[in-house]
Amino acid sequence: MTTPTIRRVLLALSVAAANPAFAQAQAPAPSDAAACASIETDAGRLACYDAAFGRVRSDVQRADREADQAEHARHATSDLYRNDARHAVDAHGADAEANAGKGSLLDSRWELAKGSKLGTFNFRAYKPVYLLPALWSSAPNEHPASSNPEVPPATQSLDSVETEFQISFKTKAFENLFGDNGDLWMGYTQVSHWQVFNGGESRPFRETNYEPEVLLVFRNNYSIGGWHGRMFGVGVNHQSNGRADPLSRSWNRVMVNVGLDREGWALVARPWWRISDGHADENPGIEDYIGRGDVTLVHQVGGNEFALMARHSLRGGEHSHGALQFDWGFPINRTLRGHLQVFDGYGESLIDYDHRATYVGIGISLLEWY
């Protein structure tokens, strides 16, 4: 293994370890609670103490009930009441409704409730953070080609088993832009595919995808069939692999996030619209493969977390393509979690956006969705 390769891995792991969200996933036992004092950020230190002393999250149902009661009380207030009485009901209603869903799965990640705000410019958990030492592919793409006919295909020698890791975090840049609602988040996700077993090719990093984004998130409070609408977000997403032709892949999207949850469940739908690259489009038609939207369903039960992602091009005929991904995070011991991932379809990485294959990986997780 070359020295530059080692440095790249150490850098990736050091960035992941610096994320205070990991303190939430690996908080010390009560006998070790003093260790929480060493955590630098307020949010991470608070989460550490909460876990150490067994503090459970807020009663979500109670928060929802109080919000419903406040809304009914406000509607019941008539013009016959004195102004001060009406104002008292409105003030209580605004406060209670702003805390609807406090402690829910989506609230725990996006600080949606008024009483959940933790300030700006602290690292927060975003997408899962994991290391899959062994990721098997049913069809390694040794001749990646763009759908741009002017870009010739490349040739590479690949093993069918490689290593994949993902790091992801976000931070809040602005809070309560519209009264007590509307937070501007900045997120970053990086996924790397490392041909660590491919000694004949000097164990190269086959592909790394970089995904920065900005997202304006609003708190919601509505119900549909037992699901509670918690969040609505709109933002701009960039995704690229930072390489030159013929391996260059990149695109920009306007994305909408709609999040709902219920006890132990979360559902996030993300339709998106590609921002045209004009005449310099390196991969035209990428949305016909990676898709025009996805839906992720997450369920927590008995210390396990299951996630199913589905996406599709939303087109028929020869333009109909999509993908499914299943993730299972399971406890190994108090501080370590296992992670199983199965993917089938197009776009497991940007270099393979128009290549279909099945991938199965096993490893460890430092952080799941919730």
C-alpha positions in Angstrom: 0.0 0.0 0.0 1.5 3.3 -1.0 2.1 6.2 1.4 -0.3 8.6 -0.4 -3.0 5.9 -0.2 -2.5 5.5 3.6 -2.7 9.3 4.1 -6.0 9.4 2.2 -7.5 6.8 4.3 -6.3 8.3 7.6 -7.6 11.7 6.5 -11.1 10.2 5.8 -11.2 8.4 9.1 -10.0 11.5 11.0 -12.7 13.6 9.4 -15.3 11.0 10.4 -14.0 10.7 13.9 -14.1 14.5 14.3 -17.8 14.4 13.9 -19.4 15.0 17.3 -22.4 13.0 16.2 -20.3 9.9 16.9 -20.4 10.8 20.6 -24.1 10.3 20.4 -23.7 6.8 18.9 -21.0 5.8 21.4 -21.8 7.6 24.6 -20.1 6.2 27.7 -21.9 4.2 30.4 -23.1 6.0 33.6 -19.9 4.9 35.3 -17.9 6.8 32.6 -20.1 9.9 32.5 -17.2 12.1 33.5 -15.7 11.4 30.0 -18.6 13.5 28.5 -16.8 16.6 29.8 -14.1 16.2 27.3 -16.5 16.6 24.3 -16.0 20.1 22.9 -19.4 20.9 21.4 -22.4 21.7 23.5 -24.7 19.4 21.4 -22.4 16.5 21.5 -21.7 16.9 25.3 -25.5 17.1 26.0 -26.2 14.0 24.0 -23.4 12.2 25.8 -24.8 13.0 29.2 -28.3 12.1 28.1 -27.2 8.7 27.0 -25.0 8.1 30.0 -27.8 8.7 32.5 -30.5 7.0 30.5 -32.5 10.1 29.6 -35.1 9.2 27.0 -36.2 11.5 24.2 -39.4 13.6 24.6 -42.8 12.0 24.5 -43.6 12.6 20.9 -47.3 11.7 21.4 -47.6 14.2 24.2 -46.0 16.9 22.1 -48.5 16.2 19.3 -51.5 16.1 21.7 -50.5 19.5 23.2 -50.2 21.0 19.7 -53.6 19.6 18.7 -55.2 21.0 21.9 -53.6 24.4 21.3 -54.9 24.4 17.7 -58.4 23.5 18.8 -58.3 26.2 21.6 -57.3 28.8 19.1 -60.1 27.9 16.7 -62.5 28.0 19.6 -61.5 31.5 20.6 -64.2 33.8 19.3 -64.3 37.6 18.9 -66.5 37.8 22.0 -63.4 37.1 24.2 -61.5 40.1 25.5 -58.3 40.9 23.5 -56.0 39.8 26.3 -57.7 36.4 26.7 -57.4 35.9 22.9 -53.8 36.8 22.9 -53.1 34.4 25.8 -54.6 31.5 23.8 -52.7 32.5 20.7 -49.4 32.7 22.5 -49.9 29.3 24.1 -51.0 27.8 20.8 -48.0 29.2 18.9 -45.6 27.8 21.4 -47.3 24.4 21.7 -47.6 23.9 17.9 -44.0 24.9 17.4 -43.0 22.0 19.6 -45.2 19.4 17.9 -43.3 16.2 17.3 -40.5 17.1 19.6 -38.3 14.1 20.1 -39.5 12.3 16.9 -37.0 10.7 14.6 -37.0 13.6 12.1 -36.8 16.2 14.9 -33.8 14.4 16.4 -31.9 15.0 13.1 -33.2 18.3 11.9 -34.0 20.2 15.2 -37.5 20.9 13.9 -39.4 21.7 17.2 -38.9 25.1 18.7 -37.6 23.5 21.9 -35.1 21.4 19.9 -33.0 24.2 18.4 -29.3 23.8 19.3 -27.7 26.8 17.5 -25.6 27.2 14.5 -22.2 25.9 13.2 -22.1 22.7 15.2 -21.5 19.3 13.4 -24.6 17.2 13.2 -25.3 13.7 11.9 -26.6 13.5 8.3 -26.5 10.3 6.3 -25.2 6.9 7.6 -21.4 6.7 8.3 -20.0 3.3 7.7 -17.1 1.2 6.5 -17.7 -1.9 4.4 -14.3 -3.8 4.2 -15.9 -6.2 1.6 -18.3 -5.0 -1.1 -19.0 -7.5 -3.8 -20.2 -6.5 -7.3 -21.9 -8.8 -9.7 -20.6 -6.9 -12.7 -17.5 -4.7 -12.3 -17.6 -1.9 -14.9 -14.2 -2.2 -16.6 -15.2 0.0 -19.5 -17.0 3.0 -18.0 -18.5 5.2 -20.7 -20.5 8.4 -20.6 -23.7 8.8 -22.6 -22.0 11.7 -24.4 -20.9 10.2 -27.7 -18.0 12.6 -28.0 -16.4 11.1 -24.8 -14.7 7.7 -25.5 -15.0 4.9 -22.9 -12.1 4.2 -20.5 -10.6 0.9 -19.7 -9.7 -0.3 -16.2 -8.9 -3.6 -14.5 -11.1 -4.3 -11.5 -11.6 -6.9 -8.8 -15.2 -7.9 -8.0 -14.6 -7.2 -4.3 -13.5 -3.9 -3.0 -13.9 -1.7 0.1 -16.4 1.2 0.4 -16.8 3.8 3.1 -19.1 6.8 3.5 -18.7 9.9 5.7 -21.5 12.4 6.0 -22.3 15.4 8.2 -24.2 18.7 8.2 -24.1 22.0 10.0 -26.7 24.7 10.5 -25.7 28.1 9.0 -28.8 30.1 10.0 -31.6 29.4 12.4 -35.2 30.7 12.5 -35.1 32.8 9.3 -38.9 33.2 9.4 -40.0 33.8 13.0 -39.3 30.5 14.8 -39.1 28.4 11.7 -36.9 28.0 8.7 -33.3 26.7 9.2 -30.5 26.8 6.5 -28.4 23.7 6.6 -25.2 22.9 4.7 -24.4 19.2 4.2 -21.5 17.1 2.9 -21.4 13.4 2.0 -18.5 11.5 0.5 -18.5 7.9 -0.7 -15.3 6.2 -1.7 -14.7 2.9 -3.5 -11.3 1.4 -2.9 -9.8 -1.5 -4.8 -7.8 -2.5 -1.8 -7.5 -6.2 -2.8 -6.3 -5.3 -6.3 -2.6 -5.5 -5.8 -1.9 -5.9 -9.5 -3.2 -2.4 -10.1 -1.5 -0.8 -7.0 -4.8 -0.9 -5.0 -6.3 2.3 -6.4 -9.3 4.3 -5.3 -11.7 3.4 -8.1 -14.2 6.1 -7.5 -14.9 8.9 -4.9 -18.2 10.8 -5.1 -18.4 14.3 -3.5 -21.8 15.7 -2.6 -22.1 19.1 -1.0 -25.5 20.7 -0.6 -27.5 23.5 0.9 -31.0 23.0 2.2 -33.6 25.3 3.7 -35.8 23.3 6.1 -39.2 24.2 7.5 -41.1 22.5 10.4 -44.6 21.1 9.5 -47.4 19.8 11.5 -50.0 17.7 9.7 -51.3 14.1 9.6 -51.9 11.7 6.8 -53.1 8.1 7.6 -51.4 7.9 10.9 -48.2 9.6 9.6 -47.1 13.0 10.9 -45.7 15.5 8.4 -42.7 17.0 10.1 -40.5 18.7 7.6 -40.3 20.4 4.2 -37.0 21.4 2.6 -35.8 22.8 -0.6 -32.2 23.2 -1.7 -29.4 22.8 -4.2 -27.3 19.7 -4.5 -24.0 19.2 -6.4 -22.6 15.7 -7.0 -19.3 14.9 -8.8 -16.3 12.6 -8.9 -13.7 15.2 -9.4 -12.1 13.5 -12.4 -11.1 14.5 -15.9 -12.6 13.1 -19.1 -13.4 10.4 -20.0 -14.1 9.6 -16.4 -15.6 12.9 -15.3 -19.1 12.8 -13.9 -21.0 15.7 -12.3 -24.5 17.2 -12.1 -26.4 19.8 -10.2 -30.0 19.5 -8.9 -32.7 21.4 -7.1 -34.1 19.1 -4.5 -37.2 19.0 -2.4 -37.4 17.0 0.9 -40.7 16.0 2.4 -40.4 14.1 5.7 -43.0 12.2 7.7 -42.7 9.9 10.7 -44.5 7.9 13.3 -43.4 5.9 16.3 -40.2 4.0 15.2 -40.6 5.0 11.5 -39.5 7.8 9.2 -40.2 8.4 5.5 -38.5 11.0 3.3 -39.4 11.6 -0.3 -37.0 13.6 -2.4 -38.0 14.7 -6.0 -35.4 16.7 -7.8 -34.9 18.6 -11.0 -31.6 18.7 -12.8 -30.0 22.1 -13.5 -28.8 22.0 -17.2 -25.1 22.1 -17.9 -25.8 23.6 -21.4 -23.6 22.5 -24.2 -20.9 21.3 -21.9 -22.9 18.4 -20.6 -20.5 15.6 -19.8 -23.2 13.0 -19.1 -26.5 13.8 -20.8 -29.5 11.8 -19.7 -28.0 11.0 -16.3 -31.5 11.5 -14.8 -32.8 8.7 -16.9 -30.5 6.3 -15.0 -30.0 7.7 -11.5 -33.5 9.0 -11.5 -35.6 12.1 -10.8 -36.4 11.3 -7.2 -36.1 8.8 -4.4 -38.0 7.6 -1.3 -36.3 6.3 1.8 -38.2 4.4 4.5 -36.5 3.8 7.8 -37.7 1.6 10.7 -36.1 1.2 14.2 -36.9 -1.9 16.2 -35.1 -3.8 19.0 -31.8 -2.0 18.5 -31.9 -2.6 14.8 -32.4 -0.1 12.0 -33.7 -1.0 8.6 -33.7 1.3 5.6 -35.0 0.9 2.1 -34.3 3.4 -0.6 -36.1 3.3 -4.0 -35.5 5.7 -6.9 -36.6 5.9 -10.5 -36.3 7.9 -13.7 -40.1 8.4 -13.7 -40.1 7.6 -17.4 -41.2 4.6 -19.4 -39.8 2.5 -22.2 -36.1 2.7 -22.8 -35.7 5.5 -20.4 -37.1 3.5 -17.5 -34.3 2.8 -15.0 -34.0 2.8 -11.2 -32.4 1.3 -8.2 -33.2 -0.3 -4.8 -30.9 -0.2 -1.8 -31.4 -2.0 1.5 -29.4 -1.2 4.7 -29.5 -3.0 8.0 -27.7 -1.6 11.0 -27.5 -4.1 13.9 -25.9 -4.0 17.3 -22.7 -6.0 17.9 -22.0 -4.7 21.4 -22.6 -1.5 23.4 -20.3 0.6 21.2 -20.1 -1.3 17.9 -22.7 -1.8 15.2 -22.7 -4.0 12.1 -23.9 -2.9 8.7 -25.2 -4.9 5.8 -25.9 -3.2 2.5 -27.5 -4.6 -0.7 -27.9 -2.5 -3.9 -29.4 -3.4 -7.2 -29.8 -1.1 -10.2 -28.2 1.8 -11.8 -26.0 4.5 -10.3 -24.4 2.8 -7.3 -21.6 5.3 -8.0 -21.4 8.2 -10.5 -18.8 6.5 -12.7 -21.4 3.7 -13.2 -24.5 5.8 -13.5 -25.5 4.0 -16.7 -24.3 0.6 -15.7 -26.5 -1.9 -13.9 -25.1 -4.3 -11.2 -25.9 -5.8 -7.8 -23.7 -5.0 -4.8 -23.5 -6.7 -1.4 -21.4 -5.3 1.4 -20.8 -6.1 5.0 -19.0 -4.0 7.6 -19.4 -1.7 10.6 -21.4 1.4 11.2 -20.5 4.4 13.3 -23.8 6.1 12.7 -27.1 5.1 11.1 -29.9 7.4 9.9 -31.5 7.8 13.4 
